[in-house]
C-alpha cells in the first residue's frame, strides 16, 4: 500500500515495490504504470541484497537451515562479493531507471536501450532476447529466501519430497534448462564482455544439474 504525507504545501506519496528485487522488467514497468495511475509521486523499489545464515526454517523450508542466503539468488557469488553489478540485477536496475522516467516506454525501445548499455551500440537483438530470457528464468518463482527452482536443485528436491514435483513441472524445468543450454552455447565463443558474462551465468546454471541432481528431473518411463 502507498504511504502518504500531507502538509499545507503538498501531499507526497510513495509506493514501495519488490519487483526490481524479485521479478522482471515487465513487472517493474507494470508497477511504474500503477504508481502513475494512482498519482503517487514516488516509486520506491526494494533492492536489498541481504545475505545471512538461516537459523530456522525460513518460509517453512528446512533445507535452508544453516545455509547462507545468496543475494538475489545469485548462487555463484562469494559471500563478500557485491551483487548489484551482476548481469541479472543490472537488467532490473536499468529497467527501474527507464520505466521510472517513462512508465509508458515501449518495450522495444527499452530493449534497444538495454542492449546498448549491456552489449554496446547496435547490439544483436538475439543477445538482448537471450539476456531477458535468462533473467526471467533466474527470477521465476524466486522468493526473498529461495532461489528460482531452475537454479536450485535443493529447492526442487524439497518439492519432490513433499510430492509437489509433478511430471509436468519437471518437464517445464527440463525445457527451461534446454533453453538455457542454447543461451550458453550461442555465446560460448563471444568476445563481448556482456555476452561472455551471460554465457558464464548460463553455464553455471547448467552445472548445478550435474551428477545426482540430474536424476531429480529425469523423465520416468511409462
GIQUI-V720713 format. One record per backbone hydrogen bond with DSSP energy under -1.0 kcal/mol. CO is the residue of the C=O (numbers start at 0). NH is the residue of the N-H. E is the energy in kcal/mol with one decimal. If there is no record, write none. Layout:
BEGIN
co: {CO:CO}
nh: {NH:NH}
e: {E:E}
END
This chain:
BEGIN
co: {2:4:9:11:13:14:16:17:18:23:24:25:26:27:28:29:30:31:32:33:34:35:41:43:47:51:53:55:56:57:60:61:63:66:69:70:72:73:77:82:85:86:87:88:89:90:91:92:93:94:95:96:97:101:105:106:107:108:109:110:111:112:113:114:123:124:125:126:127:128:129:130:131:132:133:134:135:138:145:147:148:151:152:153:154:155:156:157:158:159:163:165:166:167:168:169:170:171:172:173:174:175:176:177:178:179:180:181:182:186:191:192:193:194:195:196:197:198:199:200:201:202:203:205:206:209:210:212:213}
nh: {13:11:6:4:2:43:45:21:22:27:28:29:30:31:32:33:34:35:36:37:39:38:14:16:49:68:65:57:59:60:63:64:66:53:72:73:74:76:80:85:89:90:91:92:93:94:95:96:97:98:99:100:101:104:109:110:111:112:113:114:115:116:117:118:127:128:129:130:131:132:133:134:135:136:137:138:139:141:142:150:151:155:156:157:158:159:160:161:163:162:165:169:170:171:172:173:174:175:176:177:178:179:180:181:182:183:184:185:186:189:195:196:197:198:199:200:201:202:203:204:205:206:207:208:209:212:213:215:216}
e: {-2.6:-2.8:-2.3:-3.0:-2.2:-1.9:-2.3:-1.9:-2.7:-1.9:-2.7:-2.2:-2.1:-2.3:-2.6:-2.2:-2.4:-2.2:-2.5:-2.0:-1.8:-1.1:-2.2:-2.4:-1.4:-3.0:-3.5:-2.0:-2.2:-2.4:-1.2:-1.5:-2.1:-2.0:-2.6:-2.2:-1.6:-1.8:-2.1:-1.8:-2.6:-2.1:-1.2:-2.4:-2.7:-2.2:-2.6:-2.2:-2.8:-2.8:-1.7:-1.7:-2.0:-2.1:-2.2:-2.8:-1.8:-2.4:-2.9:-2.7:-2.2:-2.1:-2.4:-2.6:-1.6:-2.6:-2.6:-2.4:-2.3:-2.1:-2.7:-2.4:-2.1:-2.1:-2.1:-1.4:-1.8:-2.1:-2.4:-1.9:-1.2:-2.0:-2.8:-2.0:-2.2:-2.5:-2.3:-1.3:-3.0:-1.4:-1.6:-2.4:-2.2:-2.0:-2.0:-2.3:-2.4:-2.3:-2.3:-1.9:-1.9:-2.3:-2.2:-1.8:-1.9:-2.5:-2.5:-2.5:-1.3:-1.2:-2.4:-1.9:-2.0:-2.4:-2.3:-2.3:-2.5:-2.7:-2.0:-2.2:-2.0:-2.3:-1.1:-1.5:-1.3:-1.3:-1.2:-1.3:-1.1}
END
